[in-house]
Amino acid sequence: MPSESEAEEEEEEEDEDYSKQQYPSADDKYKNLEDRLAAMEVQRVPRFISNLVDIEDRLDVEIYDPLLGSWDLAPPLPADFRSGNSSSSLFSALFEGKFYVFGIYSCFVSSFDLKLGVRSDVRVVRPSGVVFSFLISCRESLVLAGVCNSSSGSSFTLWEVDEMSMEICEISVMPHDFLCGLFDGDEDDRFSSLKCVGLGDLIYVFNEDYHRMYPTCVCEIRRCHGGEKSVSLYSILGEGQHHGLH
């Protein structure tokens, strides 16, 4: 029968082992990350981890090369993005080997070619009446998704973006009652908590207010015969509502 002191020591060792499993040290975490990166089968094309931070001077951009295990300094974001922008008002997308940075409210956009290491000039992609918008990478195209104000009220619209000219073409408009179903009340700023993310041919539109339990709808973009695009809309909460957008 172990003594009381021995039992306490065993219990402390068990707690320490459990703590290491639940909260690995920084060295362990980086080692695991290196192991995972080393196991990846990657071509000699830069992969990157991006994050936009709140700083007032030049917005530096670094690209991580998993084959060399090092970071390379890329050209900083243009000065247009420095005034009045922060991590909460900038959005990024990766499409066809280019890393795009987009101003949610300013509608400024600039791309960085990962292969050539060249940054584009700043362009403005601002649909008429748009309040704020997000640039999203889908399977076959860049898509702009945003909230617009007009005489008939607020609307959520999807546009296809030509990556060369940065011109836009409307794809569809979400039914107004469906958009309002994501929010409480009728305040002017109720849509400010709307966010979008994309994956493949799907665009997830959700209300990030935690008290609303993140109500979400999914826009599925499909290419029809003749090259035109159609969008089907699904709710991932409730009875699986289904509507076609127009």
Secondary structure, DSSP 8 states (H G I E B T S, - for coil): ---HHHHHHHHHHHHHHHHHHHS--HHHHHHHHHHHHHHS---SS----------SS---EEEEETTTTEEEEE----GGGTSS--TTTEEEEEETTEEEEEETTT-EEEEEETTTTEE---EE---TTEEEEEEEE-SSSEEEEEEEEETTEEEEEEEEE-TTT--EEEEEE--HHHHHTTS-S--TTGGGGEEEEEETTEEEEEE--GGGT--EEEEEEEE-TTS-EEEEEEESSSS--EEE--
